[in-house]
Amino acid sequence: MTDSASSARHAVVLAAGKGTRMQSDLPKVAMPLNGRPMIQHVLDRLAPLKLDTLTLVVGYRRDVVEELAHTWKKDHPTAPEIRFALQEEQKGTAHAFLQAEPALTGKSGLALVTAGDMPLLRTRSIDRLFSEAASNGAGAVLSAHLENPKGYGRMVRDASGNLNRIVEEKDADEPTKAIQEVNTGCYVFRIPEIFAVLKQIDSNNKQNEYYLPDAVKLYRERGDQFRCVLLDDYRESMGANTREDLVQLEQIHSQMKDL
């Protein structure tokens, strides 16, 4: 598979955050989950996908994250060399992804964007997302159905059931907050087109951040279809913001034998 092939697969893992609520000096993605850092669990899920490139967006204590990635790579010699992109200031997920543009300059195909603190996401779910993005439209996003969707962005569909936009909870009205289909934060976009879209995103929201979900709205406004893949198992979308969350993830991770 060549870099110029439209079927090329790339991955960008967002791993720049500090994770203040973890009450640790370690970056959130370096927090241990059943004896291994979360970021290494995430990389485990990516290894079977035969990626063309793999980029980690780093920031807070980048030395720790990069060392964990290098250690993982030694145990996975067939994985692509890991590239690093620096997000010096936390300005949101769209800004984080944009930092990976230099690492993907001259590349084409499909780029996965996922979080470094989603260690339960199965390889087959990522593969489904790649396939959906390849078959139709500008890209695809993973969603999940939650009985209690508090804290997540909501998936707003049109009358035909197509994804129209993703609304962050802090910017949502009450009817939107009632939606139980949520954004997992895992996408596949076509490159290099997505980088032009990212540069159109503004920070006109309550958090003054550049939201990656706003890319979906921009694609729809220009008439492009953006696909949605609903997870069969909502637990795959779970991340960790606190130590209590991490304990819950460890318990679920121990139960999920098919990771």
Summary of the structure (lengths in Angstrom):
residues: 259
radius of gyration: 17.1
end to end distance: 26.2
largest distance: 49.5
contacts: 863
relative contact order: 0.18
helix: 35%
strand: 24%
